[in-house]
Amino acid sequence: MNSPYYRDTWVEIQLDYLKENVLSVRNHLPKDVDIFAVVKANGYGHGDVQVAKTALEAGAHGLCVAFLDEALVLRRNGIDVPILVLGASRPEDAAIAAMHNISLTVFQKEWLEKAMLTLNNQMLSIHVKCDTGMGRVGIRDKQELTEMVGFIEGNRQFVFEGIFTHFATADELNTNYYEKQLHQFTEMVHILDKKPRYIHCANSAASLRFPQMGFNAVRLGIAMYGLTPSEEMSELIPFPLKEVFSLHTRIVHVKKLPPGESISYGATYQTKEEEWIATLPIGYADGWIRKLQGQVVLVDGKEAPIVGRICMDQCMIRLPHYLPVGTTVTLIGKQDSLFISINDIARKLETINYEIPCIISNRVPRVYMKNGEVVEVRNGLLGEKNNWK
Ligand SMILES: *Cc1c(COP(=O)(O)O)cnc(C)c1O
């Protein structure tokens, strides 16, 4: 297989795995609980439209994004299911959201007063956000909640469509703080005279661990992409998750060096013996950041370390033996019996798995696979070209 563009570096997205992950969660949850697939940040770097469509095929009911622009991209691509913007929007933009039937998250009464002025006769669907301990956005006070919901329900430009909160520690083994938040949310929901259509609080971690939580919708992000919400809860995952994202490149240069030769900027690596060194066309501008120096990649079914500093567009590896130009190298994913997980890269970078597919930049094309066949290519720089074979 070749990269779809003129440089042999690409991401493969296995849509079949994504579908399986969503189906597994679907079967794990009670039938009357709706799944909102979270596709913010370009589907956690996987591709928003492709992930959205596949998740919907697998039984998701709606979609969540971080801000209004992301929702509009989905609408422009013909997606007509419920979409909720999770973060803050400007009240001036309420009319745009209403026009495209996009639901907004609101947590200030003044926001509603300002939005009213821009809405004319359009109706805006609102999810009220409660801050039960995340400390990010949301109403913290029950009196304030009552007033806001009263204001929404007393105004025919607004539809009180949902109420929700977000957990700060649902992925930790100790559930004390989670239970405190859940209790606070339950109390806030309890004071509402009339319940909205959607009541939701669970992210992936809570959906996997507490499927019988009793509310009627969940917001499913990381698990859909085949990743565990945290390392510590990996033993609590009730079914296998399949990693959807893999990263590949091809050797562009190979040389045999004698002992004592240096590699890359700063000459930080010296060959200790006669070594085969290969050059890869991927670097920190692709999100393969300099801190990954020393990380192994897979080539010819074996491990090979990155040697010397990672450059902006290229890096070097030490091969186990001679291999020709054009040999496929896997930086994330499987080769034969070996597997480099996104979790391995996250551990090396002392961060969480969520961050890794997000930082693999737009410069790297995303190639979408179904049943082993390429069905679509996105990102990369040359939108019009698609010569994948
Ligand atoms: C990102 C996000 C989610 C999804 O969380 P995962 O851990 O990826 O499942 C859910 N709710 C809110 C408010 C979010 O910002």
The ligand as an SDF file (V2000), in Angstrom:
LIG
                    3D

 15 15  0  0  0  0  0  0  0  0999 V2000
  -14.6950   15.2650   26.1310 C   0  0  0  0  0  0  0  0  0  0  0  0
  -15.9010   15.1420   26.9660 C   0  0  0  0  0  0  0  0  0  0  0  0
  -16.5470   13.9060   27.1150 C   0  0  0  0  0  0  0  0  0  0  0  0
  -15.9740   12.5970   26.6110 C   0  0  0  0  0  0  0  0  0  0  0  0
  -15.1130   12.0640   27.5790 O   0  0  0  0  0  0  0  0  0  0  0  0
  -14.3830   10.6440   27.3650 P   0  0  0  0  0  0  0  0  0  0  0  0
  -13.5820   10.4620   28.6010 O   0  0  0  0  0  0  0  0  0  0  0  0
  -13.5200   10.8210   26.1470 O   0  0  0  0  0  0  0  0  0  0  0  0
  -15.4440    9.6400   27.1700 O   0  0  0  0  0  0  0  0  0  0  0  0
  -17.7620   13.8910   27.7910 C   0  0  0  0  0  0  0  0  0  0  0  0
  -18.2830   15.0290   28.3190 N   0  0  0  0  0  0  0  0  0  0  0  0
  -17.6700   16.2170   28.2250 C   0  0  0  0  0  0  0  0  0  0  0  0
  -18.3010   17.4170   28.8350 C   0  0  0  0  0  0  0  0  0  0  0  0
  -16.4570   16.3190   27.5580 C   0  0  0  0  0  0  0  0  0  0  0  0
  -15.8480   17.5010   27.4820 O   0  0  0  0  0  0  0  0  0  0  0  0
  1  2  1  0
  2  3  1  0
  2 14  2  0
  3  4  1  0
  3 10  2  0
  4  5  1  0
  5  6  1  0
  6  7  2  0
  6  8  1  0
  6  9  1  0
 10 11  1  0
 11 12  2  0
 12 13  1  0
 12 14  1  0
 14 15  1  0
M  END
$$$$
